Amino acid sequence: MFGISWGEFLVLIVAGLFILGPERLPGAAAWLAKGVRQVRDYANGAREQLRSELGPEFDELRKPLEDLRQLREFNPKRAITRHLLDDFPEDTGYKPNGFPAATTPPTNQREEQRPLSPGERPPFDPDAT
């Protein structure tokens, strides 16, 4: 509906019952629905008026707004992963990070770890500390 889940909607109804009471809640819901409908009608009317006045330039005006809408759905983790690990759209043979594209998926080069025997010391890497 308005970006809220059913659980949140139920909490709003219960809060409305406590705040407004059962007598005034239906009237308040009708008033809210009427207000939302009126705002939606105003927005649609303004859009249609702009479309009729600007003509084909209206679509050019909407393009940057669509780009901004896509930014709202931007996921930085997915974008970084895509740019670092995926290939360029062009078949250049190089990834965006400058390294040659791998022809085969990398294998797990880490050897299997076995549990330590009693009294055995864990491996030590002086360069890692």
N, C-alpha and C positions, 0 to 999 in steps of 0.2 A: 504494500500500500504506500506508505510514506517512508519506506526504508526501515520500518520497524517490524519486529517479529510478532508472532501471535502472543507469545508470552508477555512481551512488553505492552502490547495492546490490552491484554487482560489486566495488567497492573494499572494502566491508565483508567480503565473502566472502574476498577475497584476504588482507585483514588478519587475518581469523579463521584462515585457513590458516597464516599465519606465526606468530601468537601461540599458538594452541592446538595446531596440528599437525593432520595429516589423521586421526589416530586419535581425538582428542577432539572434533573439530568436529561430527560428526553428533550426538553426545550433547549438546553445548552448544546446538545448534540445536533439538533436541527439548525440552530444558529451557526454553529461551526461548519456544518455541511454547506449551508447557504453561502457563508463567507468564502469557503474554499472554491465553490462553484463560481462565485462572482469573480474572484481573482483569476481563475482559469479562463473565464470568458474574456476578461480584460486583456490577458496575455495573448489569447488567440486573436482578438480584435486588433491589437497593436501589431502583431505579426502580419496579419492579412493587410493592414493598412500600409505597413512598410513594403510588403511584397508588391502591392499595387502601385505605390509611388516610385519605388526604385526599379521595378521591372527585373531585367536579367542581372542587374548589378547586385540584387539581393543575394543571389547564390554566391557571388564573390565575397560578399560581406560575411556570409555564414561560414565560409571555409576556415578562417582563423578561429572562429568559435568552436568548430568541430575539433580543431587541433587542440584547443584548450580542454575540451571535454575528454579527449584521449589522454591528456596529461593527468587528469584526475584518476584515471585507471592505471597510472604508471606504477610498475612494481620494480624498484631499483635492483633487487636481488635477481629477478628474472632477466632484466636488461643486461646487467653485468655478466651473468652467466652466459647469456646468448652471445654477447660480443666477445667474450674471452674464449669460449669453447666452440662456438659454431663457426662454420666457414663463411667467407664473404659471399654475397650473392653472385659476384663475378667469379668465374672459375680461374682465379689467379694462382691457386695452390698455396696461398698464405692466409693465415688467420689474422684477425684484427690486432692481435698482440705482436705480430711480426714474425712469428715462428712458422715454419712450414707446417702445412696441414697434415695430420696423421692419416695414413691410408688405411690403417687397421686400428680398431679401438685399443687403447692401452690395456695391458694385462696387469693384474695385481702382482707386482714384483716383490711384495713383502712375503718373507718366508713364514711358514706356520710357526706360531709360538707354542712351545711346550711348557708345561708347568715346571717350576724349579724343583730340584731335588732338595730334600732336607739338608741344610747347611751350605747349599750352593749359593754363591753370590750372584746378584743380577748383573747383566752386562753393563759396562761403564763406557761412555763415550766422552773423552775429555774435551772434544771440540764442541759438544752440545751444552756444556755447562759454563 
